[in-house]
Amino acid sequence: MTTIYDIAKRTGYSPTTVSKAFNNYSDVREKTRQEILRTAREMGYLPNAHARTLTTKKSWTLGVLFVEGTGVGIRHPFFGAVIESFKQVAVAKGYALMFISKDVGGKQSGYLENCRIHGVDGVVVFLSDYEDPYFQELLESNIPTVILDYETTQSHTVCSDNIAGALQAVEYLTSLGHRRIAHISGGENTFPGKQRENGYKAAMKQHGLKVQEGYVSVGAFYSLESGYAAMQSLLELPERPTAVFASGDLLALGAVMAAKDKGLAVPADISVMGYDDIELARYVTPALTTIRQDTANLGTRAAEILLASIDGNRQGMEALVLPVEVVVRDSCAPPGNE
């Protein structure tokens, strides 16, 4: 059985250095660590998780908190992409992920109790009921947390610039000549949905455009179905919009389906623009013009901030806002007739 002493002998480093490399000590150079890890893999060495926990006083486990009423959120391709990039960084640093629930052993307790039972080193929050007392209890504890797509001074946060994204969307549509621009909102109950709606309204005001009655239609839970229903209500308005900016790509794709079922062509009769740039957006017909969020960077930075916080390398709470950009494809065009 291979030991750290065998690896030390093979690499020429001391057993202490080898041990520190396995446990991600900051005083071991990354090049040295990678060399030791590569040699360990070649020699078939598997570090003992229990021994590593005793040595470092860590569980080497990160909690993932994801609560969403309908259960569709975790399957949304945007969150899937962010979780994947978060996981890649965490796993590379030796951490495992586990989902956090309020149900422990069949009885409802709380997130904090679940975290204590499993001894997680930190928690990443993708979606939650932010008014839940159990969630607040977790934020007020000494367990490091980072939250995606939210704003609070109680935790590290990472999000895209939602307001700027909405401004860019309206700016692009007005550059094509649109004046009657409607919005399918993600709803007041979500932080990004509220910000994007505010950004849309601010952009319309900047361009001297009126948000007509009924021009903001709510698409709950960012689903295809709610996008379809929201677009149906917009198409029934006395003065139909010539362009629709949706708060998410699935909402936009649902809107395109509703327009087609109404006998309208996209973008000849009505333009549709999304938000997220999920992978599917480029493959549908017409390919979706959208606002791109950098999912890889969102997950990566969230992981880096959380791990640094666990290691005590973060002073205060960091609120990171990442830029977004317009991705022009085929679902938007100048209006035919105003």
BELQUI-V490220 format. One record per pair of residues at least 6 apart in sequence whose ideal C-beta (glycine too) atoms are under 6 Angstrom apart, sorted by the first residue. I is the first residue (numbers start at 0). J is the second residue. D is the distance in whole Angstrom. If there is no record, write none. Layout:
BEGIN
I|J|D + I|J|D
END
This chain:
BEGIN
1|42|5 + 1|43|6 + 1|44|4 + 3|14|5 + 3|17|5 + 3|18|6 + 4|14|6 + 6|17|5 + 6|38|6 + 6|39|5 + 7|14|5 + 7|17|5 + 9|38|6 + 10|35|6 + 10|38|5 + 17|35|6 + 19|27|5 + 20|27|5 + 20|32|4 + 20|35|4 + 21|46|5 + 22|55|5 + 23|92|6 + 23|93|6 + 52|58|6 + 57|120|5 + 58|118|4 + 58|120|6 + 59|93|6 + 59|94|5 + 60|95|5 + 60|97|6 + 60|119|5 + 61|89|6 + 61|94|5 + 61|96|5 + 61|121|5 + 62|99|4 + 62|114|6 + 62|119|4 + 62|122|4 + 63|96|5 + 63|98|5 + 63|123|6 + 64|99|5 + 64|122|6 + 64|124|4 + 64|127|6 + 65|73|5 + 65|125|5 + 65|126|5 + 66|127|5 + 66|128|6 + 67|126|5 + 69|220|5 + 71|220|6 + 71|222|6 + 72|126|5 + 76|277|4 + 77|275|5 + 77|277|6 + 78|125|6 + 80|294|4 + 81|294|5 + 81|297|5 + 81|298|4 + 84|295|5 + 84|298|3 + 84|299|5 + 85|298|4 + 85|301|6 + 85|302|5 + 86|96|6 + 88|299|5 + 88|302|4 + 89|302|5 + 92|306|6 + 99|110|5 + 99|113|5 + 101|107|5 + 101|109|6 + 101|133|6 + 103|113|5 + 109|133|4 + 109|136|6 + 110|133|5 + 110|137|4 + 111|136|5 + 111|137|5 + 111|140|5 + 114|142|6 + 120|309|5 + 121|143|4 + 121|305|5 + 121|309|5 + 122|144|5 + 123|145|5 + 123|301|6 + 123|305|6 + 124|146|4 + 125|147|5 + 127|134|5 + 138|153|4 + 138|154|6 + 143|308|4 + 143|309|5 + 144|154|4 + 145|155|4 + 145|301|5 + 145|304|5 + 145|305|4 + 146|154|5 + 146|156|5 + 147|157|6 + 148|158|5 + 148|190|6 + 148|191|5 + 149|156|6 + 149|190|5 + 152|316|6 + 155|304|5 + 155|316|6 + 155|317|5 + 156|318|5 + 157|297|6 + 157|300|5 + 157|301|5 + 157|319|5 + 159|292|5 + 159|321|5 + 159|323|5 + 160|320|5 + 160|322|6 + 160|323|6 + 161|191|5 + 161|194|4 + 161|195|5 + 162|194|5 + 162|198|4 + 164|290|4 + 164|323|4 + 165|195|5 + 165|198|3 + 165|199|5 + 166|198|5 + 166|202|5 + 167|325|5 + 168|244|5 + 168|272|5 + 168|290|6 + 169|202|4 + 171|325|5 + 172|180|5 + 172|242|5 + 173|206|5 + 175|333|5 + 176|333|5 + 176|334|6 + 177|241|5 + 177|242|4 + 177|334|6 + 178|208|6 + 179|240|5 + 179|241|5 + 180|242|5 + 181|214|4 + 181|233|5 + 181|240|4 + 181|243|5 + 182|199|5 + 182|215|5 + 182|244|5 + 183|216|5 + 183|218|5 + 183|226|6 + 183|229|4 + 183|245|4 + 183|250|5 + 184|192|6 + 184|196|4 + 184|215|6 + 184|217|5 + 184|246|5 + 185|192|3 + 185|221|6 + 185|246|4 + 186|192|5 + 186|217|5 + 186|219|6 + 187|193|6 + 192|246|5 + 195|246|5 + 200|210|6 + 203|210|5 + 213|236|5 + 216|229|4 + 216|232|5 + 216|233|5 + 218|225|4 + 218|226|5 + 218|229|4 + 218|250|4 + 219|225|5 + 221|247|4 + 221|249|6 + 221|250|6 + 222|249|6 + 223|249|5 + 223|252|6 + 223|253|4 + 226|250|3 + 226|253|3 + 226|254|5 + 227|253|4 + 227|256|6 + 227|257|5 + 230|254|4 + 230|257|4 + 231|257|5 + 233|240|6 + 234|261|5 + 241|334|4 + 242|270|4 + 243|254|6 + 243|271|5 + 244|272|5 + 245|251|4 + 245|254|6 + 245|273|5 + 246|274|6 + 247|274|5 + 247|275|6 + 248|273|4 + 248|275|4 + 248|277|5 + 248|280|5 + 248|289|6 + 251|271|5 + 251|273|3 + 251|287|6 + 254|271|5 + 255|265|5 + 255|271|5 + 258|265|5 + 258|269|6 + 263|269|6 + 265|271|5 + 265|285|6 + 265|330|6 + 266|330|5 + 266|331|5 + 266|332|4 + 270|331|4 + 270|332|6 + 271|330|5 + 272|288|5 + 272|331|6 + 273|287|5 + 273|289|4 + 274|290|5 + 275|292|6 + 276|289|5 + 276|291|4 + 276|326|5 + 280|287|4 + 280|289|5 + 285|329|4 + 285|330|5 + 286|328|4 + 286|329|5 + 287|328|6 + 287|330|5 + 288|327|5 + 288|328|5 + 288|330|5 + 288|331|4 + 289|326|5 + 290|323|5 + 291|324|5 + 291|326|5 + 292|323|6 + 293|321|6 + 296|321|6 + 300|319|6 + 304|317|6 + 307|313|5
END
